[in-house]
């Protein structure tokens, strides 16, 4: 985008870096789950950009969508 407006990818990376700071104080298992959530949310950067919604909201929304998809599939469970 413009010089003063970060692109969607830059905004996602900024949010993820803040999440990774939080990971430092999480339990080991929780940190691994956060990493998996981050990966699943980043897969949808294009959709977030195209929708023109708030990047923080969009990333969290897609993280939740991926969790629901994984838990609702028969025979597929979260580790």
C-alpha positions in Angstrom: 0.0 0.0 0.0 1.2 3.5 0.8 4.3 4.5 2.7 2.5 5.1 5.9 -0.1 2.3 5.6 1.2 -1.2 6.2 0.2 -3.9 3.8 -2.0 -6.7 5.1 1.0 -9.0 5.2 3.0 -6.5 7.2 0.1 -6.0 9.6 -0.2 -9.8 10.1 3.5 -10.1 10.7 3.3 -7.3 13.3 0.4 -9.1 15.1 2.2 -12.4 15.0 5.4 -10.9 16.5 3.2 -9.6 19.4 1.7 -13.0 19.8 5.2 -14.5 19.8 6.2 -12.2 22.7 3.3 -13.6 24.6 4.4 -17.1 23.8 7.5 -16.5 25.9 5.4 -16.6 29.1 3.2 -19.5 28.0 3.4 -23.1 29.1 5.4 -25.2 26.6 2.3 -27.0 25.3 0.3 -23.8 24.9 3.2 -22.2 22.9 3.1 -25.1 20.4 -0.7 -24.7 20.0 -0.2 -21.0 19.4 2.4 -21.8 16.7 -0.1 -24.1 15.0 -2.9 -21.4 15.2 -0.5 -18.8 13.7 0.3 -21.1 10.7 -3.4 -21.8 10.1 -4.2 -18.0 10.2 -1.4 -17.0 7.9 -2.7 -19.3 5.2 -5.6 -16.9 4.8 -3.7 -13.6 4.4 -5.0 -13.1 0.8 -8.6 -13.5 1.9 -8.1 -11.0 4.8 -6.6 -8.5 2.4 -9.3 -8.9 -0.2 -12.1 -8.6 2.4 -10.7 -5.3 3.6 -11.5 -6.1 7.2 -9.4 -5.3 10.3 -6.3 -7.5 10.0 -6.3 -8.4 13.8 -10.0 -9.5 13.6 -9.5 -11.3 10.3 -6.5 -13.3 11.5 -8.2 -14.4 14.7 -11.4 -15.2 12.7 -9.5 -17.5 10.3 -7.7 -19.1 13.2 -11.1 -20.0 14.7 -12.4 -21.2 11.4 -9.5 -23.6 11.0 -10.0 -24.9 14.6 -13.7 -25.6 13.8 -12.9 -27.3 10.5 -10.4 -29.6 12.3 -12.6 -30.4 15.2 -15.7 -31.0 13.1 -14.1 -33.4 10.6 -15.0 -37.0 11.5 -12.0 -39.0 12.7 -9.8 -35.9 12.9 -8.8 -34.6 16.3 -6.5 -31.9 17.6 -3.3 -33.3 19.0 
